[in-house]
Amino acid sequence: MVGHHLQKTKRHFIEALAEKLPQREAEQLMRILLEDLFGIGLKRQLMEPNLRIDELQHHQLSEAVKRLLSGEPVQYVTGMARFGDLLIKVSPAVLIPRPETEELMQKICAAIPKEKPMRIWDIGTGSGCIAIALAKHFVNAEVIAFDVSDAALQMAKENAESNDAKVTLVQDDVLNPTSGFFAQPVGLVVSNPPYVCDSERAAMERNVLDWEPESALFVPDDDPLRFYRQILALAKKQLNHGGQVWFEINERMGEGMLELCHEMGFSKAEVLEDFAGKARFVKSTNH
């Protein structure tokens, strides 16, 4: 029979990955490659034990494994990431969506009625994952997503289209905003802005430092809350009564964020923990 026996190929490449990575991680990476590159899930592998792949697919797998062994994140290798039940295209122009950000979406969706008509801002949209998830959930909302990066907005546009989500994409720098959209009333503001201090670089994984966009990650040590301060200032001017601002934050910044919210006129603010028990989210309400 022509082609390569899938199970043998899979074992071969798992062994190659396991020379540098833990066995379980090697197996997980191979599962992702087969599913995201070729649409071959575990169920199909079990149902078709003699499944074969062709020469081109074998070459693609070989190249993908080389990239993984160099430290490149699997999401950039496959060009896609899962975010809840969404499939999101990614590249080194945008951050890879994180489980914590999925959790942020779950908390927002649980806190606000699904049918509520409102305008939503997603500031620093990157791949568009937050804006798209919000647009899909809040059926009567108008979602406006901002980013300074043209490449990120192009990717967000592709993702909105492929996930059939209606999102208005706007290029603007929130630190020096010029868009008229920031002068409109808003009911919900969401942001996962850069929040990693420059001094924290040394403790970070190489596959993040070497591949993901610095501008979406880092803030200077002397002003780590710069994005939050600016977003709260914009929100305070335009937020409807009872409107909310939700942030993902650096786990070290919980107390600082509460102080900042109060300083910016949000007397009702709270820090929420993520599934790992870390201070990861802030919710502020306009009263």
HELIX and SHEET records of a PDB file:
HELIX    1   1 LEU A    6  ALA A   18  1                                  13    
HELIX    2   2 GLN A   23  PHE A   38  1                                  16    
HELIX    3   3 LEU A   42  MET A   47  1                                   6    
HELIX    4   4 GLU A   55  LEU A   69  1                                  15    
HELIX    5   5 VAL A   74  THR A   78  1                                   5    
HELIX    6   6 PRO A   99  ALA A  111  1                                  13    
HELIX    7   7 CYS A  129  HIS A  137  1                                   9    
HELIX    8   8 ASP A  150  SER A  162  1                                  13    
HELIX    9   9 GLY A  180  ALA A  183  5                                   4    
HELIX   10  10 ASP A  198  ALA A  203  5                                   6    
HELIX   11  11 ARG A  206  LEU A  209  1                                   4    
HELIX   12  12 GLU A  214  ALA A  216  5                                   3    
HELIX   13  13 ARG A  226  GLN A  238  1                                  13    
HELIX   14  14 GLU A  251  MET A  253  5                                   3    
HELIX   15  15 GLY A  254  GLU A  263  1                                  10    
SHEET    1   A 2 HIS A   4  HIS A   5  0                                        
SHEET    2   A 2 ARG A  52  ILE A  53 -1                                        
SHEET    1   B 2 MET A  80  PHE A  83  0                                        
SHEET    2   B 2 LEU A  86  LYS A  89 -1                                        
SHEET    1   C 7 VAL A 167  GLN A 171  0                                        
SHEET    2   C 7 GLU A 142  ASP A 147  1                                        
SHEET    3   C 7 ARG A 119  ILE A 123  1                                        
SHEET    4   C 7 VAL A 186  SER A 191  1                                        
SHEET    5   C 7 LEU A 239  GLU A 248  1                                        
SHEET    6   C 7 ALA A 279  THR A 285 -1                                        
SHEET    7   C 7 LYS A 268  GLU A 273 -1                                        
SHEET    1   D 2 VAL A 196  CYS A 197  0                                        
SHEET    2   D 2 PHE A 218  VAL A 219  1                                        
END                                                                             
